[in-house]
Amino acid sequence: MAEFDHLAVSARILDEGAADVEAALGVALETGGRHPLMGTHNRLLSLGPSEYLEVIAIDPDAPAPDRPRWFALDAFSGPPRLTNWVLRVDDLHAALAGAPEGAGWPIDLARGAYRWRMAVPEDGRLPFDNRFPALIEWRSHAHPAAALPDRGCRLLKLEVSHSEAGALGRALPLNDPRIDFVVGPPGLRAVIATPAGERVLT
């Protein structure tokens, strides 16, 4: 069974994305890190002991990778927005065996104490118009959420919108009442509890 791991807000420039999320939620984000294999960097926010939000963007100081970046960042344009969600699994190979075509190939990654394996599509874009979740298998006891200060934010609801919402929902071994699949244009909408009340990210 898969479990919710984190949300990804994409941005052209990391500072712009972080500022947008901080303004929307009324809390400060933490310094994240760099992903040399993908040429990206991020900032982070705790959503609880084992969940978090990341703002991610292309790292202008990193060499371009020899493959498309994850989350389809090479084609990203426009203002910062919620583009992806990530589920953690115990066995990535087994999860991919039952996933839709195009869910990605396992790639081993590391940053500091963190070790993980993530499924990254060949073109960087996930099935169902990029609304299928990215799949991750943590390979170390350390998890980013555990190291982040608790700002009092929690995911209350994630709405995943797609014209084939039923098929998308059935493609996932997921049992999380917070996550709803609704028929509509491809999109994500997250309701987050903050110290100042409920806030919405799209």
Steps between C-alpha positions, in 0.01 A plus 500: 500500500628845409498795742500874441854641528513857370373775272708674234451864405693576181650839423720657236708666773526343845482830692178592318341166575598514866368854535167400345452204733607699806248772413224246439556302820640768728799291614869491416657229287827331584813470292493174309780380280625431150445198277806484271367209295192702406644851508236624745480649849222544754361649820294301748210526745389238752146369469545269797743234624514312169358742241624822346471751219782595268542794268722385216665676206784460253830586667663766279843419645484129422605333176208388285427129553535248219131414529171689543450635852233356729159664539528617136695804619669544162164603355377698800383858442274751667460580869592256779231238556425159645596255226569162657445271793716214621412166656747286692507126456694218666603337172529731200557222248183322612302825498613580146400154383139591575521866397383648168742507211727802521515516881877503475819304561668464841787739558717491813564838659668638811536830683683513831352236731209434262495206264205435274389335179254683279313416183573764235333484155723510194350833394453629856121498467285257699186320370154657504636838385753506783231442765610146585717520810875459493601187691781501752668236715705636789816296544619656825350539844530878461203682346495873419179565695654379826777760477271798430364731770127455552329821385155361582404419140316182401349373177123480544396415147656445159269520200636335185303609194504322164254403227577135580488544877348155556773320309765707674365411843476130413863498383620568855527266801407789728272529800513862616168676568666838446559432131209543258491435127257726316403534135626822343797662329838365618588669826588476868346684793635460853324622814754555776441580864728780622529696825291772329228260382439296188680606185484369142781432255434437131 
